[in-house]
Amino acid sequence: GAIGMLTLMLMIPCPYWVACDCEVQPVHRRFLAAPFDSKLQESFVEPGDVVSQGQVLARLDERDVDWELAGIEAELQRLRKERDGHVAAAKYGEAEVARFEIERLAVRQDFYLARFEELEVRSPIDGIVIAGDLKKTEGAPLEQGQTLFEIAPLDEMTVEVRIPEKEISYVSEEMWVEARFDSWPGRKWSGSLNRLQPRGEVLDDQQVFRGEIPIDNGLAMLRPGMHGRAWIRSATRPLGWNLFHHAWEQTQIWMGW
């Protein structure tokens, strides 16, 4: 009868799909730092902007470099006159000392001239700015090594899945994953789970385990930070188990079985 038919239906083998949240993350990141102590003169980009290799992202204040070069040039002119005077007076020892000082200052001059090339912070790659909102800090001092921008290439991304703790025992590496994102509800991306972190963490008040799926992004449709839902294809089990195993497992926990 109907009960028998329902029982048979619940015995139909079906793949168990583990549903979880997911987020697009870059595979690689490039960090751009301040080349020396300076001040930020102007920033031309902000997070989310697509940039090309060699594009100017920001410019540093050149006044300190100008002052140093002006001082060096004035000292060089003084030393050259002093050297010429010593040569005219046949004071070759003093002239040699002046020459050494001129060479030392010329090296220092080259050092600051090279800094002019570093005043423009340029992107080393084609990609997207994922960190570095500096427009509100123009004029602020910068320290050497301070991170200014974080750039990620767009051609390859990773879909990071966040597997709930109650589902982790049904998931393993190499399982097939399908993902959809809020920005592209009509598109589906898929791939194999190639990395599963062994340690869980609390994220949005939920204990989860992170996994990664590499995705080709040749069309640059995916951007870091996009959110969506993913489904991991686990083992094939009876339909009844797929529908009711969580309730049964929770009952076992409550009853202490």
C-alpha positions as CSV (number, residue, x, y, z in Angstrom):
1,G,0.0,0.0,0.0
2,A,0.9,3.6,0.5
3,I,3.2,2.8,3.4
4,G,5.1,0.3,1.4
5,M,5.4,2.7,-1.5
6,L,6.7,5.4,0.9
7,T,9.2,2.9,2.4
8,L,10.5,2.0,-1.1
9,M,10.9,5.7,-2.0
10,L,12.9,6.3,1.2
11,M,15.2,3.5,0.2
12,I,16.1,5.1,-3.2
13,P,19.8,5.8,-3.3
14,C,20.6,9.4,-3.7
15,P,23.9,11.4,-3.3
16,Y,24.0,13.4,-0.1
17,W,24.8,17.1,-0.8
18,V,26.3,19.0,2.1
19,A,25.2,22.7,1.9
20,C,27.4,25.5,3.2
21,D,28.3,29.1,2.8
22,C,31.2,30.1,0.5
23,E,33.3,33.1,-0.4
24,V,35.6,33.9,-3.2
25,Q,39.2,34.4,-2.2
26,P,42.3,35.3,-4.3
27,V,44.9,32.5,-4.9
28,H,47.8,35.0,-4.8
29,R,48.3,38.4,-3.2
30,R,50.9,41.1,-3.8
31,F,51.6,43.6,-1.1
32,L,52.9,47.1,-2.0
33,A,54.8,48.9,0.8
34,A,56.1,52.4,1.3
35,P,59.7,52.3,0.0
36,F,60.9,54.9,2.5
37,D,59.7,57.2,5.2
38,S,57.5,59.9,3.5
39,K,54.1,61.3,3.3
40,L,51.2,60.3,1.1
41,Q,50.5,63.0,-1.5
42,E,47.7,61.4,-3.4
43,S,46.0,58.0,-3.8
44,F,44.3,57.2,-7.1
45,V,42.6,53.9,-6.4
46,E,40.5,52.2,-3.8
47,P,39.5,48.6,-3.0
48,G,37.5,47.0,-5.8
49,D,39.3,48.9,-8.6
50,V,40.7,46.8,-11.4
51,V,44.3,47.9,-12.2
52,S,46.8,47.1,-14.9
53,Q,50.5,46.4,-14.6
54,G,52.5,49.6,-14.2
55,Q,49.5,51.7,-13.4
56,V,50.1,54.5,-10.8
57,L,48.2,53.7,-7.6
58,A,49.5,56.5,-5.4
59,R,52.1,59.2,-5.3
60,L,54.4,60.1,-2.3
61,D,55.3,63.6,-1.3
62,E,58.4,64.8,-3.1
63,R,59.3,67.8,-0.9
64,D,61.7,65.9,1.4
65,V,63.5,64.5,-1.6
66,D,63.7,68.0,-3.2
67,W,65.1,69.5,0.0
68,E,67.8,66.8,0.3
69,L,68.8,67.2,-3.3
70,A,68.9,71.0,-3.1
71,G,71.2,70.8,0.0
72,I,73.4,68.3,-1.8
73,E,73.6,70.4,-4.9
74,A,74.6,73.5,-2.9
75,E,77.3,71.6,-1.1
76,L,78.6,70.2,-4.4
77,Q,78.9,73.6,-5.9
78,R,80.8,74.8,-2.8
79,L,83.2,71.8,-2.9
80,R,83.8,72.2,-6.6
81,K,84.8,75.8,-6.2
82,E,87.0,74.8,-3.2
83,R,88.6,72.1,-5.2
84,D,89.3,74.4,-8.2
85,G,90.8,76.9,-5.8
86,H,93.2,74.3,-4.3
87,V,94.2,73.1,-7.7
88,A,94.9,76.7,-8.8
89,A,97.0,77.2,-5.7
90,A,98.8,73.9,-6.3
91,K,97.4,72.5,-3.0
92,Y,97.0,69.1,-4.4
93,G,96.4,67.3,-1.1
94,E,93.5,69.6,-0.2
95,A,92.2,69.3,-3.7
96,E,92.2,65.5,-3.4
97,V,90.3,65.7,-0.1
98,A,87.7,67.9,-1.8
99,R,87.5,65.4,-4.7
100,F,86.7,62.6,-2.3
101,E,84.0,64.7,-0.7
102,I,82.5,65.4,-4.1
103,E,82.4,61.7,-5.0
104,R,80.8,60.9,-1.6
105,L,78.1,63.6,-2.2
106,A,77.6,62.4,-5.8
107,V,76.7,58.9,-4.5
108,R,74.3,60.5,-2.0
109,Q,72.8,62.6,-4.9
110,D,72.3,59.4,-7.0
111,F,70.5,57.8,-4.0
112,Y,68.0,60.6,-3.8
113,L,67.6,60.8,-7.6
114,A,66.6,57.1,-7.5
115,R,64.0,57.9,-4.9
116,F,62.2,60.1,-7.5
117,E,61.5,56.9,-9.4
118,E,59.9,55.4,-6.3
119,L,57.6,58.4,-5.6
120,E,55.0,56.8,-7.9
121,V,53.7,53.6,-6.4
122,R,52.8,51.3,-9.4
123,S,51.0,48.0,-9.6
124,P,53.4,45.1,-10.4
125,I,50.6,43.0,-11.9
126,D,47.2,43.1,-13.6
127,G,44.6,42.6,-10.9
128,I,42.2,44.0,-8.5
129,V,42.8,46.2,-5.4
130,I,41.6,44.2,-2.4
131,A,43.0,46.4,0.4
132,G,44.4,49.9,0.5
133,D,41.7,52.7,1.1
134,L,44.1,55.6,1.4
135,K,42.1,58.5,0.1
136,K,41.2,59.7,3.6
137,T,44.8,59.6,4.7
138,E,46.3,61.8,2.1
139,G,49.1,63.9,3.7
140,A,49.6,61.4,6.5
141,P,53.1,60.3,7.3
142,L,54.2,56.8,6.1
143,E,56.9,54.5,7.5
144,Q,59.2,52.5,5.4
145,G,57.7,49.0,4.9
146,Q,54.2,50.1,5.7
147,T,51.7,48.3,3.6
148,L,49.9,50.6,1.2
149,F,48.0,48.2,-1.2
150,E,47.1,44.6,-1.6
151,I,46.7,43.5,-5.2
152,A,45.3,40.1,-6.4
153,P,45.4,38.7,-9.9
154,L,41.9,38.0,-11.4
155,D,42.7,35.0,-13.6
156,E,42.4,32.4,-10.8
157,M,40.4,32.4,-7.6
158,T,39.7,30.0,-4.8
159,V,36.2,29.3,-3.5
160,E,36.4,28.9,0.2
161,V,33.6,26.7,1.6
162,R,32.7,26.8,5.3
163,I,31.5,23.4,6.3
164,P,29.3,23.2,9.5
165,E,30.7,21.1,12.2
166,K,27.8,18.7,12.1
167,E,28.6,17.9,8.4
168,I,32.3,17.6,8.5
169,S,32.3,13.8,9.0
170,Y,30.6,13.4,5.6
171,V,33.1,15.5,3.7
172,S,36.6,14.6,2.4
173,E,39.1,16.0,-0.1
174,E,38.5,15.4,-3.8
175,M,34.7,15.6,-3.4
176,W,32.8,17.4,-6.1
177,V,31.6,20.9,-5.3
178,E,29.1,23.2,-7.0
179,A,28.7,26.9,-6.0
180,R,26.5,29.8,-6.9
181,F,27.1,33.4,-5.9
182,D,24.7,36.2,-5.0
183,S,26.3,38.4,-7.7
184,W,25.7,35.7,-10.4
185,P,22.6,33.7,-9.4
186,G,22.2,32.3,-12.9
187,R,25.7,30.9,-13.1
188,K,27.2,27.8,-11.5
189,W,30.9,27.1,-10.8
190,S,32.2,23.7,-9.9
191,G,35.4,21.9,-9.0
192,S,37.0,19.4,-6.6
193,L,37.7,20.1,-3.0
194,N,41.5,20.1,-2.9
195,R,42.2,21.2,0.6
196,L,40.3,20.7,3.8
197,Q,41.6,22.3,7.0
198,P,41.8,19.8,9.9
199,R,41.0,22.4,12.6
200,G,37.7,24.1,13.0
201,E,37.1,27.7,13.9
202,V,34.2,29.9,15.0
203,L,32.9,32.1,12.2
204,D,29.7,34.1,12.5
205,D,28.9,32.3,15.8
206,Q,29.1,28.9,14.1
207,Q,31.8,26.3,14.3
208,V,33.0,25.6,10.8
209,F,35.8,23.9,8.8
210,R,37.3,25.7,5.8
211,G,37.8,24.0,2.5
212,E,39.1,25.3,-0.8
213,I,38.2,24.7,-4.5
214,P,40.5,26.3,-7.2
215,I,38.4,28.0,-9.9
216,D,39.6,29.3,-13.3
217,N,38.5,33.0,-13.6
218,G,39.6,33.7,-17.1
219,L,36.4,35.8,-17.7
220,A,37.1,37.8,-14.5
221,M,33.5,37.3,-13.4
222,L,34.4,36.4,-9.8
223,R,35.9,39.0,-7.5
224,P,37.4,38.5,-4.0
225,G,34.7,38.8,-1.3
226,M,31.8,37.6,-3.3
227,H,29.5,35.4,-1.2
228,G,27.2,32.5,-2.1
229,R,26.2,28.9,-1.3
230,A,28.0,25.7,-2.1
231,W,27.0,22.1,-2.3
232,I,29.5,19.3,-1.7
233,R,28.6,15.9,-3.2
234,S,29.1,13.3,-0.5
235,A,28.4,9.5,-0.5
236,T,25.3,8.0,-2.0
237,R,22.8,7.0,0.7
238,P,19.1,6.1,1.0
239,L,16.8,9.1,0.5
240,G,15.4,8.5,4.0
241,W,18.8,8.9,5.6
242,N,19.4,12.1,3.6
243,L,16.2,13.6,4.9
244,F,16.2,12.4,8.6
245,H,19.7,11.6,9.7
246,H,20.3,15.0,11.4
247,A,17.2,14.5,13.5
248,W,18.3,11.0,14.5
249,E,21.8,12.1,15.4
250,Q,20.4,14.9,17.5
251,T,18.2,12.5,19.3
252,Q,21.2,10.3,20.0
253,I,23.0,13.2,21.5
254,W,20.0,14.2,23.7
255,M,19.4,10.6,24.8
256,G,23.1,9.9,25.4
257,W,23.1,6.8,23.2
